Amino acid sequence: MNVMNRPAPPKPTARKASPVNAEYEDKAKDMVREAMKAQGVTVDQLTERLKAIGVDMSSGGVANKISRGGFSSAFMLQCMEAMGLEIKPLEK
């Protein structure tokens, strides 16, 4: 097949455009916010705790990530660890 006759690749769709992604991003955001509230931790305190475990971000960056909810699972686990909450894999 000639390169000129190939069909165009599909247009990428934004991750946020998927309702299921938005739903789970909201759940992740709520989990971090609820953990912060339960631990009595402010964004500034969380930022300092994250720095203590090697995650160097500004308070504004942390606040923005949490408010958007579209953060990685690694960031969520880092937040939980920084707040002293251990999440373990389920036993098999």
The first five atom37 places (N, CA, C, CB, O) and aatype in JSON, in Angstrom:
{
  "aatype": [12, 2, 19, 12, 2, 1, 14, 0, 14, 14, 11, 14, 16, 0, 1, 11, 0, 15, 14, 19, 2, 0, 6, 18, 6, 3, 11, 0, 11, 3, 12, 19, 1, 6, 0, 12, 11, 0, 5, 7, 19, 16, 19, 3, 5, 10, 16, 6, 1, 10, 11, 0, 9, 7, 19, 3, 12, 15, 15, 7, 7, 19, 0, 2, 11, 9, 15, 1, 7, 7, 13, 15, 15, 0, 13, 12, 10, 5, 4, 12, 6, 0, 12, 7, 10, 6, 9, 11, 14, 10, 6, 11],
  "atom_mask": [
    [1, 1, 1, 1, 1],
    [1, 1, 1, 1, 1],
    [1, 1, 1, 1, 1],
    [1, 1, 1, 1, 1],
    [1, 1, 1, 1, 1],
    [1, 1, 1, 1, 1],
    [1, 1, 1, 1, 1],
    [1, 1, 1, 1, 1],
    [1, 1, 1, 1, 1],
    [1, 1, 1, 1, 1],
    [1, 1, 1, 1, 1],
    [1, 1, 1, 1, 1],
    [1, 1, 1, 1, 1],
    [1, 1, 1, 1, 1],
    [1, 1, 1, 1, 1],
    [1, 1, 1, 1, 1],
    [1, 1, 1, 1, 1],
    [1, 1, 1, 1, 1],
    [1, 1, 1, 1, 1],
    [1, 1, 1, 1, 1],
    [1, 1, 1, 1, 1],
    [1, 1, 1, 1, 1],
    [1, 1, 1, 1, 1],
    [1, 1, 1, 1, 1],
    [1, 1, 1, 1, 1],
    [1, 1, 1, 1, 1],
    [1, 1, 1, 1, 1],
    [1, 1, 1, 1, 1],
    [1, 1, 1, 1, 1],
    [1, 1, 1, 1, 1],
    [1, 1, 1, 1, 1],
    [1, 1, 1, 1, 1],
    [1, 1, 1, 1, 1],
    [1, 1, 1, 1, 1],
    [1, 1, 1, 1, 1],
    [1, 1, 1, 1, 1],
    [1, 1, 1, 1, 1],
    [1, 1, 1, 1, 1],
    [1, 1, 1, 1, 1],
    [1, 1, 1, 0, 1],
    [1, 1, 1, 1, 1],
    [1, 1, 1, 1, 1],
    [1, 1, 1, 1, 1],
    [1, 1, 1, 1, 1],
    [1, 1, 1, 1, 1],
    [1, 1, 1, 1, 1],
    [1, 1, 1, 1, 1],
    [1, 1, 1, 1, 1],
    [1, 1, 1, 1, 1],
    [1, 1, 1, 1, 1],
    [1, 1, 1, 1, 1],
    [1, 1, 1, 1, 1],
    [1, 1, 1, 1, 1],
    [1, 1, 1, 0, 1],
    [1, 1, 1, 1, 1],
    [1, 1, 1, 1, 1],
    [1, 1, 1, 1, 1],
    [1, 1, 1, 1, 1],
    [1, 1, 1, 1, 1],
    [1, 1, 1, 0, 1],
    [1, 1, 1, 0, 1],
    [1, 1, 1, 1, 1],
    [1, 1, 1, 1, 1],
    [1, 1, 1, 1, 1],
    [1, 1, 1, 1, 1],
    [1, 1, 1, 1, 1],
    [1, 1, 1, 1, 1],
    [1, 1, 1, 1, 1],
    [1, 1, 1, 0, 1],
    [1, 1, 1, 0, 1],
    [1, 1, 1, 1, 1],
    [1, 1, 1, 1, 1],
    [1, 1, 1, 1, 1],
    [1, 1, 1, 1, 1],
    [1, 1, 1, 1, 1],
    [1, 1, 1, 1, 1],
    [1, 1, 1, 1, 1],
    [1, 1, 1, 1, 1],
    [1, 1, 1, 1, 1],
    [1, 1, 1, 1, 1],
    [1, 1, 1, 1, 1],
    [1, 1, 1, 1, 1],
    [1, 1, 1, 1, 1],
    [1, 1, 1, 0, 1],
    [1, 1, 1, 1, 1],
    [1, 1, 1, 1, 1],
    [1, 1, 1, 1, 1],
    [1, 1, 1, 1, 1],
    [1, 1, 1, 1, 1],
    [1, 1, 1, 1, 1],
    [1, 1, 1, 1, 1],
    [1, 1, 1, 1, 1]
  ],
  "atom_positions": [
    [[0.85, -1.18, 0.0], [0.0, 0.0, 0.0], [0.89, 1.24, 0.0], [-0.96, 0.0, 1.22], [1.86, 1.31, 0.75]],
    [[0.57, 2.16, -0.8], [1.3, 3.41, -0.92], [1.03, 4.28, 0.3], [0.91, 4.15, -2.2], [-0.09, 4.34, 0.81]],
    [[2.08, 4.94, 0.76], [1.95, 5.81, 1.94], [0.88, 6.88, 1.72], [3.29, 6.48, 2.26], [0.18, 7.26, 2.66]],
    [[0.75, 7.34, 0.51], [-0.22, 8.4, 0.21], [-1.66, 7.9, 0.29], [0.04, 8.98, -1.17], [-2.58, 8.7, 0.43]],
    [[-1.87, 6.57, 0.19], [-3.22, 6.02, 0.2], [-3.66, 5.52, 1.57], [-3.31, 4.9, -0.79], [-4.77, 5.01, 1.71]],
    [[-2.8, 5.65, 2.57], [-3.18, 5.18, 3.91], [-4.26, 6.07, 4.5], [-1.94, 5.15, 4.84], [-4.25, 7.29, 4.31]],
    [[-5.18, 5.46, 5.23], [-6.18, 6.3, 5.9], [-5.52, 7.08, 7.04], [-7.35, 5.42, 6.44], [-4.54, 6.64, 7.63]],
    [[-6.07, 8.22, 7.31], [-5.54, 9.05, 8.38], [-5.77, 8.35, 9.72], [-6.22, 10.46, 8.38], [-6.77, 7.65, 9.9]],
    [[-4.86, 8.52, 10.65], [-5.07, 7.92, 11.97], [-6.28, 8.57, 12.65], [-3.81, 8.07, 12.85], [-6.63, 9.71, 12.34]],
    [[-6.89, 7.86, 13.56], [-8.06, 8.45, 14.23], [-7.64, 9.68, 15.04], [-8.74, 7.41, 15.15], [-6.53, 9.75, 15.56]],
    [[-8.55, 10.62, 15.15], [-8.29, 11.84, 15.92], [-8.28, 11.46, 17.4], [-9.36, 12.94, 15.62], [-9.17, 10.76, 17.88]],
    [[-7.28, 11.93, 18.13], [-7.26, 11.65, 19.56], [-8.39, 12.4, 20.27], [-5.9, 12.02, 20.18], [-8.74, 13.51, 19.88]],
    [[-8.93, 11.78, 21.28], [-9.96, 12.46, 22.06], [-9.38, 12.79, 23.42], [-11.25, 11.58, 22.19], [-8.58, 12.03, 23.97]],
    [[-9.77, 13.9, 23.94], [-9.28, 14.33, 25.24], [-9.74, 13.38, 26.32], [-9.74, 15.77, 25.55], [-10.89, 12.92, 26.32]],
    [[-8.84, 13.08, 27.23], [-9.17, 12.18, 28.33], [-10.35, 12.73, 29.13], [-7.94, 11.99, 29.25], [-11.2, 11.97, 29.59]],
    [[-10.4, 14.04, 29.29], [-11.48, 14.67, 30.05], [-12.82, 14.53, 29.34], [-11.18, 16.13, 30.3], [-13.87, 14.67, 29.96]],
    [[-12.78, 14.27, 28.04], [-14.02, 14.19, 27.29], [-14.81, 12.93, 27.62], [-13.73, 14.23, 25.8], [-16.0, 12.85, 27.34]],
    [[-14.16, 11.95, 28.21], [-14.83, 10.71, 28.55], [-15.52, 10.84, 29.9], [-13.82, 9.53, 28.57], [-14.86, 11.11, 30.91]],
    [[-16.84, 10.66, 29.94], [-17.56, 10.79, 31.22], [-17.04, 9.83, 32.3], [-19.04, 10.54, 30.99], [-17.02, 10.19, 33.47]],
    [[-16.64, 8.63, 31.91], [-16.16, 7.68, 32.92], [-14.85, 8.17, 33.52], [-15.98, 6.28, 32.3], [-14.64, 8.0, 34.72]],
    [[-13.97, 8.78, 32.72], [-12.74, 9.34, 33.28], [-13.04, 10.47, 34.24], [-11.82, 9.83, 32.16], [-12.46, 10.55, 35.32]],
    [[-13.94, 11.36, 33.85], [-14.29, 12.49, 34.72], [-14.87, 11.99, 36.04], [-15.31, 13.41, 34.01], [-14.59, 12.55, 37.1]],
    [[-15.67, 10.95, 35.98], [-16.26, 10.38, 37.2], [-15.18, 9.88, 38.15], [-17.23, 9.24, 36.84], [-15.23, 10.14, 39.35]],
    [[-14.21, 9.16, 37.62], [-13.16, 8.6, 38.48], [-12.15, 9.65, 38.92], [-12.45, 7.47, 37.75], [-11.57, 9.53, 40.0]],
    [[-11.94, 10.66, 38.11], [-11.08, 11.77, 38.53], [-11.74, 12.5, 39.7], [-10.82, 12.75, 37.36], [-11.05, 12.91, 40.64]],
    [[-13.06, 12.66, 39.66], [-13.78, 13.27, 40.78], [-13.64, 12.42, 42.04], [-15.26, 13.46, 40.43], [-13.47, 12.96, 43.14]],
    [[-13.72, 11.1, 41.89], [-13.58, 10.21, 43.04], [-12.18, 10.33, 43.65], [-13.86, 8.75, 42.64], [-12.04, 10.38, 44.87]],
    [[-11.16, 10.37, 42.8], [-9.78, 10.49, 43.28], [-9.58, 11.82, 44.01], [-8.78, 10.37, 42.1], [-8.97, 11.87, 45.07]],
    [[-10.1, 12.89, 43.43], [-10.01, 14.21, 44.05], [-10.69, 14.19, 45.42], [-10.65, 15.29, 43.14], [-10.14, 14.7, 46.39]],
    [[-11.88, 13.6, 45.48], [-12.61, 13.53, 46.75], [-11.85, 12.7, 47.79], [-14.0, 12.92, 46.52], [-11.85, 13.05, 48.97]],
    [[-11.2, 11.62, 47.36], [-10.45, 10.78, 48.29], [-9.3, 11.57, 48.92], [-9.9, 9.53, 47.58], [-9.07, 11.49, 50.13]],
    [[-8.58, 12.34, 48.11], [-7.47, 13.12, 48.65], [-8.0, 14.21, 49.57], [-6.63, 13.75, 47.5], [-7.46, 14.42, 50.66]],
    [[-9.04, 14.9, 49.15], [-9.62, 15.97, 49.99], [-10.15, 15.42, 51.31], [-10.75, 16.69, 49.23], [-9.94, 16.02, 52.37]],
    [[-10.83, 14.28, 51.26], [-11.37, 13.68, 52.49], [-10.24, 13.23, 53.41], [-12.28, 12.48, 52.16], [-10.34, 13.39, 54.62]],
    [[-9.17, 12.69, 52.85], [-8.02, 12.3, 53.66], [-7.38, 13.51, 54.32], [-6.98, 11.55, 52.81], [-7.0, 13.47, 55.49]],
    [[-7.26, 14.6, 53.57], [-6.7, 15.83, 54.13], [-7.56, 16.34, 55.28], [-6.58, 16.9, 53.04], [-7.04, 16.74, 56.32]],
    [[-8.86, 16.32, 55.07], [-9.78, 16.8, 56.1], [-9.7, 15.91, 57.35], [-11.23, 16.84, 55.56], [-9.63, 16.41, 58.47]],
    [[-9.7, 14.6, 57.15], [-9.65, 13.66, 58.28], [-8.35, 13.78, 59.06], [-9.82, 12.21, 57.78], [-8.33, 13.59, 60.28]],
    [[-7.25, 14.09, 58.36], [-5.95, 14.22, 59.01], [-5.68, 15.64, 59.5], [-4.85, 13.79, 58.05], [-4.68, 15.9, 60.16]],
    [[-6.59, 16.57, 59.16], [-6.4, 17.97, 59.54], [-5.21, 18.61, 58.84], [0.0, 0.0, 0.0], [-4.48, 19.4, 59.44]],
    [[-5.02, 18.26, 57.57], [-3.86, 18.72, 56.8], [-4.31, 19.75, 55.77], [-3.15, 17.52, 56.11], [-5.23, 19.51, 54.99]],
    [[-3.64, 20.9, 55.76], [-3.91, 21.93, 54.76], [-3.06, 21.65, 53.52], [-3.61, 23.36, 55.32], [-2.19, 20.78, 53.54]],
    [[-3.33, 22.38, 52.45], [-2.54, 22.23, 51.23], [-1.08, 22.59, 51.51], [-3.12, 23.12, 50.09], [-0.17, 21.89, 51.04]],
    [[-0.85, 23.66, 52.26], [0.52, 24.05, 52.57], [1.23, 22.95, 53.37], [0.54, 25.38, 53.35], [2.4, 22.66, 53.12]],
    [[0.54, 22.36, 54.33], [1.13, 21.28, 55.11], [1.39, 20.05, 54.25], [0.21, 20.91, 56.28], [2.44, 19.4, 54.37]],
    [[0.45, 19.72, 53.38], [0.64, 18.59, 52.48], [1.84, 18.84, 51.57], [-0.63, 18.34, 51.63], [2.63, 17.92, 51.32]],
    [[1.98, 20.06, 51.08], [3.12, 20.41, 50.23], [4.43, 20.17, 50.97], [3.02, 21.88, 49.78], [5.37, 19.6, 50.4]],
    [[4.51, 20.59, 52.22], [5.72, 20.38, 53.02], [5.97, 18.9, 53.26], [5.62, 21.13, 54.36], [7.12, 18.44, 53.21]],
    [[4.92, 18.16, 53.53], [5.06, 16.71, 53.74], [5.49, 15.99, 52.46], [3.74, 16.11, 54.25], [6.28, 15.05, 52.51]],
    [[4.97, 16.45, 51.33], [5.38, 15.88, 50.05], [6.87, 16.16, 49.81], [4.52, 16.44, 48.9], [7.6, 15.29, 49.34]],
    [[7.3, 17.38, 50.11], [8.72, 17.73, 49.96], [9.59, 16.82, 50.81], [8.96, 19.19, 50.33], [10.69, 16.44, 50.4]],
    [[9.11, 16.47, 52.0], [9.87, 15.61, 52.91], [10.09, 14.21, 52.33], [9.16, 15.51, 54.25], [11.05, 13.53, 52.7]],
    [[9.2, 13.78, 51.43], [9.39, 12.46, 50.81], [9.95, 12.57, 49.39], [8.07, 11.68, 50.79], [9.98, 11.58, 48.65]],
    [[10.38, 13.78, 49.02], [11.05, 13.96, 47.73], [10.2, 14.48, 46.6], [0.0, 0.0, 0.0], [10.67, 14.51, 45.46]],
    [[8.97, 14.88, 46.87], [8.09, 15.42, 45.83], [8.12, 16.94, 45.95], [6.6, 14.86, 45.96], [7.48, 17.51, 46.83]],
    [[8.87, 17.58, 45.07], [9.08, 19.03, 45.16], [8.1, 19.76, 44.26], [10.53, 19.39, 44.8], [8.28, 19.82, 43.04]],
    [[7.08, 20.32, 44.87], [6.06, 21.09, 44.14], [5.71, 22.31, 44.97], [4.78, 20.23, 43.85], [5.93, 22.34, 46.18]],
    [[5.16, 23.32, 44.32], [4.68, 24.49, 45.05], [3.3, 24.18, 45.63], [4.62, 25.74, 44.13], [2.62, 23.25, 45.18]],
    [[2.9, 24.96, 46.61], [1.55, 24.79, 47.18], [0.48, 25.0, 46.11], [1.32, 25.77, 48.35], [-0.52, 24.29, 46.08]],
    [[0.72, 25.98, 45.23], [-0.22, 26.23, 44.13], [-0.33, 25.04, 43.19], [0.0, 0.0, 0.0], [-1.42, 24.72, 42.72]],
    [[0.81, 24.4, 42.92], [0.8, 23.22, 42.05], [0.04, 22.07, 42.67], [0.0, 0.0, 0.0], [-0.73, 21.38, 41.99]],
    [[0.25, 21.86, 43.97], [-0.48, 20.79, 44.67], [-1.97, 21.1, 44.67], [0.05, 20.63, 46.13], [-2.79, 20.22, 44.37]],
    [[-2.33, 22.33, 45.0], [-3.74, 22.72, 45.03], [-4.39, 22.55, 43.66], [-3.89, 24.19, 45.5], [-5.52, 22.07, 43.55]],
    [[-3.67, 22.94, 42.61], [-4.22, 22.81, 41.25], [-4.42, 21.35, 40.86], [-3.28, 23.48, 40.23], [-5.46, 20.99, 40.3]],
    [[-3.43, 20.5, 41.17], [-3.58, 19.07, 40.85], [-4.81, 18.5, 41.53], [-2.33, 18.29, 41.27], [-5.6, 17.79, 40.91]],
    [[-4.96, 18.81, 42.81], [-6.09, 18.26, 43.57], [-7.41, 18.81, 43.03], [-5.95, 18.58, 45.07], [-8.37, 18.06, 42.88]],
    [[-7.47, 20.1, 42.74], [-8.74, 20.67, 42.27], [-9.13, 20.15, 40.9], [-8.65, 22.2, 42.24], [-10.32, 20.0, 40.61]],
    [[-8.14, 19.87, 40.04], [-8.45, 19.3, 38.71], [-8.83, 17.84, 38.81], [-7.25, 19.46, 37.77], [-9.7, 17.37, 38.08]],
    [[-8.17, 17.12, 39.72], [-8.49, 15.7, 39.89], [-7.84, 14.8, 38.87], [0.0, 0.0, 0.0], [-7.92, 13.58, 39.01]],
    [[-7.2, 15.33, 37.86], [-6.61, 14.51, 36.81], [-5.16, 14.16, 37.1], [0.0, 0.0, 0.0], [-4.32, 14.22, 36.21]],
    [[-4.87, 13.79, 38.33], [-3.49, 13.47, 38.69], [-3.24, 11.97, 38.58], [-3.18, 13.94, 40.12], [-4.17, 11.17, 38.48]],
    [[-1.97, 11.62, 38.59], [-1.59, 10.22, 38.45], [-1.86, 9.44, 39.73], [-0.12, 10.1, 38.06], [-2.03, 10.01, 40.81]],
    [[-1.91, 8.15, 39.58], [-2.05, 7.29, 40.77], [-0.81, 7.44, 41.65], [-2.26, 5.8, 40.38], [-0.92, 7.33, 42.88]],
    [[0.35, 7.68, 41.06], [1.57, 7.88, 41.84], [1.42, 9.11, 42.74], [2.8, 8.04, 40.9], [1.8, 9.06, 43.91]],
    [[0.87, 10.21, 42.21], [0.68, 11.41, 43.02], [-0.3, 11.13, 44.17], [0.16, 12.57, 42.15], [-0.08, 11.58, 45.29]],
    [[-1.35, 10.41, 43.88], [-2.33, 10.09, 44.92], [-1.67, 9.27, 46.04], [-3.52, 9.31, 44.33], [-1.87, 9.55, 47.22]],
    [[-0.88, 8.26, 45.66], [-0.2, 7.44, 46.66], [0.83, 8.26, 47.44], [0.48, 6.24, 46.0], [1.01, 8.05, 48.64]],
    [[1.51, 9.18, 46.76], [2.45, 10.06, 47.44], [1.74, 10.92, 48.48], [3.19, 10.95, 46.43], [2.23, 11.11, 49.59]],
    [[0.57, 11.45, 48.12], [-0.22, 12.27, 49.06], [-0.62, 11.43, 50.27], [-1.48, 12.84, 48.36], [-0.49, 11.88, 51.41]],
    [[-1.1, 10.23, 50.02], [-1.53, 9.37, 51.11], [-0.36, 9.04, 52.04], [-2.15, 8.07, 50.56], [-0.49, 9.08, 53.26]],
    [[0.79, 8.72, 51.45], [1.97, 8.42, 52.27], [2.41, 9.65, 53.06], [3.12, 7.92, 51.38], [2.77, 9.55, 54.23]],
    [[2.38, 10.81, 52.41], [2.78, 12.05, 53.08], [1.87, 12.36, 54.27], [2.76, 13.22, 52.09], [2.29, 13.01, 55.23]],
    [[0.63, 11.89, 54.22], [-0.31, 12.1, 55.32], [-0.28, 10.95, 56.31], [-1.71, 12.28, 54.79], [-1.07, 10.93, 57.26]],
    [[0.61, 9.99, 56.11], [0.73, 8.86, 57.04], [-0.31, 7.78, 56.84], [0.0, 0.0, 0.0], [-0.55, 6.97, 57.74]],
    [[-0.93, 7.77, 55.67], [-1.95, 6.76, 55.37], [-1.32, 5.72, 54.45], [-3.22, 7.4, 54.71], [-0.87, 6.05, 53.35]],
    [[-1.3, 4.49, 54.89], [-0.69, 3.44, 54.1], [-1.76, 2.69, 53.32], [0.11, 2.47, 54.99], [-2.75, 2.22, 53.89]],
    [[-1.55, 2.58, 52.03], [-2.45, 1.82, 51.18], [-1.69, 0.61, 50.7], [-3.0, 2.67, 49.99], [-0.65, 0.74, 50.04]],
    [[-2.2, -0.56, 51.03], [-1.53, -1.8, 50.67], [-2.34, -2.54, 49.62], [-1.32, -2.69, 51.9], [-3.56, -2.4, 49.56]],
    [[-1.65, -3.32, 48.79], [-2.38, -4.18, 47.85], [-3.2, -5.22, 48.62], [-1.4, -4.88, 46.86], [-2.84, -5.6, 49.73]],
    [[-4.27, -5.66, 48.04], [-5.1, -6.68, 48.65], [-4.33, -8.0, 48.72], [-6.43, -6.87, 47.86], [-3.55, -8.33, 47.83]],
    [[-4.56, -8.74, 49.77], [-3.94, -10.05, 49.9], [-4.57, -10.99, 48.89], [-4.09, -10.62, 51.35], [-5.77, -10.9, 48.63]],
    [[-3.77, -11.88, 48.33], [-4.3, -12.83, 47.34], [-4.71, -14.1, 48.03], [-3.27, -13.13, 46.25], [-5.18, -15.03, 47.38]]
  ]
}
